[in-house]
Amino acid sequence: MGIKCCYGCVAPKRYPGCGAHCPEYIQEKAEDTAKKEAYNKERRLTGEIRGQRKLRYARYLQHRGRKK
């Protein structure tokens, strides 16, 4: 992840506001955003599954203690 096209750029090619007009930067930014969105979607799904598992285990422990 991360944008590397402008990392080594120096002046005449790089200037203030370059990110808004540089076609290389715009393309890499779109790719990076898509990758981050896919990663975040996967994290949300696995986080929800992990949360459900945690609740089930907590309920199991709670009911196990009552049976004694």
Buried (B, 14 or more C-beta within 10 A) or exposed (E): EEBEBBEEBEEEEBEEEBEEEBEBBEEBBEEBEEEEEEEEEEEEEEEEEEEEEEEEEEEEEEEEEEEE
